[in-house]
């Protein structure tokens, strides 16, 4: 354990079995939070929960496919059952397909992205809201993406879904501001599971994007993203809501080149 910033708090983190979610979970338990590792990957999810406990933290794995409302509800309910509250909600889970030109993306792909991003976030926030309101305290951290902000090629479905999350978050922040619940968004640039998959498909493009970052690298999920998430989840962020934090090494300033080969137009 390394700190007490989140001592006594309880968090649900979706997609916590890998990548950014995993990094945030590690940082949260190091800061004293109890964590629900909510993920569809049962093997990895259980292993991550055991890892967090080995770090000296409190953790429990809950199998959760965020495209299923009942399973999202169950993850929030499990947090209340395990720790007596749900103080922090991190909506991070996403799993998509490879890049494809916008005109070749089907309605089903757009629908799947919206369900996994917007609706999963909506369901989790709605389920957590009564508990947070009752305590007069809550922190919601929704993960969006520079892909949507910069309109990266090949991922229109993901871009649109993540921008929908940002709009939803800002509206919730406004409507819930008087309740003690803060809602903020992180647009990260980090070595996530999705980034690793992309690097396997287009290593030169991925390497070029990392090199073009003002800091010359992609972020570390725990050290670079987890620290900001821990701040947003803390008492110190009590007057910060409705914001998007670009935790990206400065990549958003002028935009990072991201142009995969999508084939002929």
C-alpha positions in Angstrom: 0.0 0.0 0.0 1.3 3.5 -0.7 -1.4 6.1 0.3 -4.7 6.9 1.9 -6.2 9.2 -0.7 -9.2 6.8 -1.1 -9.2 5.2 2.3 -12.7 3.8 3.2 -14.0 4.3 -0.3 -15.5 1.7 -2.6 -15.2 1.6 -6.3 -16.6 -0.3 -9.3 -14.2 -0.4 -12.3 -15.5 -1.9 -15.5 -12.9 -3.5 -17.8 -10.5 -3.8 -14.9 -8.9 -7.1 -16.0 -6.5 -5.4 -18.4 -5.0 -2.2 -19.7 -6.2 1.1 -18.3 -8.8 -0.4 -16.0 -6.2 -2.7 -14.5 -3.9 0.2 -13.9 -6.6 2.3 -12.3 -7.6 -0.7 -10.1 -4.0 -1.1 -8.9 -3.7 2.6 -8.1 -7.0 2.7 -6.3 -6.2 -0.2 -3.9 -2.8 1.4 -3.2 -4.7 4.4 -2.1 -7.0 2.4 0.2 -10.1 1.8 -1.9 -12.0 -1.4 -2.0 -12.5 -2.4 -5.7 -14.9 -4.4 -7.7 -13.1 -5.8 -10.7 -15.9 -5.9 -13.2 -15.0 -7.7 -16.4 -16.3 -10.3 -18.9 -13.0 -12.2 -18.8 -13.5 -14.5 -15.9 -10.0 -15.9 -15.8 -8.1 -12.6 -16.0 -10.6 -10.8 -13.8 -10.2 -13.4 -11.0 -6.4 -13.2 -11.4 -6.4 -9.4 -11.1 -8.6 -9.5 -8.0 -6.1 -11.9 -6.4 -3.3 -9.6 -7.5 -4.9 -6.6 -5.8 -5.4 -8.6 -2.6 -1.8 -9.6 -2.7 -0.9 -5.9 -2.9 -2.6 -5.6 0.5 -5.9 -4.2 -1.0 -9.5 -5.1 -0.9 -10.8 -6.5 -4.1 -13.5 -8.8 -5.5 -14.1 -10.0 -9.1 -17.6 -9.8 -10.6 -18.2 -11.3 -14.1 -19.8 -8.5 -16.1 -20.6 -8.1 -19.8 -21.4 -4.4 -20.0 -23.7 -4.9 -22.9 -26.1 -6.6 -20.5 -27.9 -4.2 -18.2 -28.6 -6.8 -15.6 -24.9 -7.6 -15.3 -24.0 -3.9 -15.0 -26.6 -3.5 -12.2 -25.2 -6.6 -10.5 -21.7 -5.2 -10.5 -22.9 -2.1 -8.7 -25.0 -4.1 -6.3 -22.0 -6.3 -5.6 -20.0 -3.3 -4.5 -22.7 -2.2 -2.0 -22.9 -5.8 -0.7 -19.1 -6.1 -0.3 -18.2 -2.7 1.0 -21.5 -1.1 2.2 -21.5 1.6 -0.5 -20.5 2.5 -4.0 -18.5 5.8 -3.8 -16.6 5.7 -7.1 -17.6 4.5 -10.5 -15.1 4.1 -13.4 -16.8 3.3 -16.7 -13.9 2.0 -18.8 -14.8 -1.3 -20.5 -14.7 -1.5 -24.3 -14.0 -4.2 -26.8 -14.3 -3.5 -30.5 -13.3 -4.6 -33.9 -10.5 -3.4 -36.2 -10.4 -0.3 -38.3 -12.8 0.1 -41.2 -13.9 2.9 -43.4 -17.0 4.7 -42.2 -19.1 3.7 -45.2 -18.3 0.0 -44.6 -19.4 0.0 -41.0 -22.8 -1.7 -40.5 -25.6 -0.4 -38.3 -24.9 -3.3 -36.0 -21.3 -2.1 -35.4 -22.5 1.4 -34.5 -25.2 -0.1 -32.2 -22.7 -2.4 -30.5 -20.3 0.6 -29.8 -23.1 2.7 -28.4 -24.3 -0.1 -26.2 -20.8 -0.8 -24.8 -20.0 2.9 -24.3 -23.1 5.0 -23.8 -25.6 2.6 -22.5 -23.2 0.7 -20.2 -22.2 4.0 -18.7 -25.8 5.1 -18.4 -26.8 1.9 -16.6 -24.0 2.0 -14.2 -24.5 5.6 -13.3 -28.3 5.1 -12.8 -27.7 2.1 -10.5 -25.1 3.9 -8.4 -27.0 7.2 -8.2 -29.4 6.4 -5.3 -26.5 5.2 -3.2 -24.3 8.3 -3.9 -27.2 10.7 -3.4 -28.0 9.1 0.0 -24.4 9.7 1.1 -24.2 13.1 -0.4 -20.9 12.0 -2.1 -19.9 10.3 -5.3 -17.3 10.3 -8.0 -18.0 9.1 -11.6 -15.0 8.8 -14.0 -16.0 8.0 -17.6 -13.3 7.0 -20.0 -13.6 8.7 -23.5 -11.0 9.0 -26.2 -9.0 11.3 -28.3 -10.2 9.2 -31.3 -13.5 11.1 -31.1 -12.1 14.5 -30.3 -9.6 14.3 -33.2 -11.8 12.2 -35.6 -9.3 9.4 -36.1 -9.8 7.4 -39.2 -11.2 3.8 -39.2 -13.1 4.0 -35.9 -16.2 6.1 -36.5 -18.4 3.8 -34.4 -16.0 4.1 -31.4 -15.4 7.8 -32.0 -19.2 8.6 -31.9 -19.9 6.3 -29.0 -17.1 7.9 -26.9 -18.3 11.4 -27.8 -21.8 10.4 -26.7 -20.3 9.4 -23.3 -18.7 12.9 -23.0 -22.1 14.6 -23.7 -23.9 12.3 -21.2 -21.2 13.0 -18.6 -21.5 16.7 -18.9 -25.3 16.7 -18.6 -25.1 14.4 -15.6 -22.5 16.6 -14.0 -24.8 19.6 -14.4 -27.9 17.9 -13.1 -26.2 16.2 -10.2 -23.9 19.1 -9.2 -25.9 20.0 -6.0 -25.9 16.4 -4.8 -22.2 16.1 -4.0 -21.6 13.8 -7.0 -18.8 14.9 -9.4 -18.8 13.5 -13.0 -15.7 13.9 -15.1 -14.1 12.3 -18.2 -10.6 11.2 -19.0 -9.3 11.0 -22.5 -6.2 8.9 -22.1 -3.2 7.9 -24.3 -1.9 4.8 -22.7 -0.7 1.3 -23.4 -4.2 -0.2 -23.2 -5.5 -3.6 -24.4 -6.9 -1.9 -27.5 -3.6 -0.1 -28.2 -1.7 -3.4 -28.0 -4.1 -5.0 -30.4 -3.7 -2.0 -32.8 0.1 -2.2 -32.5 -0.1 -5.8 -33.6 -2.2 -5.0 -36.6 -0.3 -1.8 -37.6 3.0 -1.6 -35.7 4.5 1.2 -37.8 1.4 3.4 -37.3 1.3 2.7 -33.6 5.0 3.4 -33.2 4.6 6.6 -35.2 1.8 7.8 -33.1 3.8 7.2 -29.9 6.8 8.9 -31.3 4.7 11.9 -32.4 3.4 12.4 -28.8 5.0 15.5 -27.3 6.4 13.3 -24.5 7.6 10.7 -27.0 5.7 7.8 -25.5 2.4 6.2 -24.6 1.3 6.5 -21.0 1.5 3.9 -18.3 -2.0 2.8 -17.2 -1.1 2.8 -13.5 1.5 5.5 -13.1 0.1 8.0 -15.6 -3.6 7.4 -15.9 -4.2 5.8 -12.5 -2.8 8.8 -10.6 -5.2 11.2 -12.3 -8.1 8.9 -11.8 -7.3 8.6 -8.1 -7.3 12.4 -7.8 -10.7 12.6 -9.5 -12.0 10.0 -7.2 -10.7 11.8 -4.1 -12.0 14.5 -1.8 -9.6 16.9 -3.4 -11.6 16.9 -6.6 -14.8 18.0 -4.9 -15.1 21.2 -6.9 -14.3 19.7 -10.2 -17.1 18.4 -12.4 -18.2 18.3 -16.0 -14.6 18.4 -17.3 -12.6 16.4 -19.8 -9.0 15.8 -18.7 -6.7 14.9 -21.6 -4.2 12.6 -19.9 -2.2 12.1 -23.0 1.3 13.5 -22.7 0.1 16.6 -24.6 -1.1 14.6 -27.7 -4.3 16.6 -27.9 -2.6 20.0 -28.3 -1.9 19.6 -32.0 -3.4 16.2 -32.6 -1.4 13.0 -33.0 -1.2 11.4 -36.5 -3.3 8.3 -36.7 -3.9 7.2 -40.2 -4.2 3.4 -40.6 -4.3 1.9 -44.1 -8.0 1.3 -44.7 -7.7 0.2 -48.3 -9.1 1.9 -51.4 -11.7 4.6 -51.1 
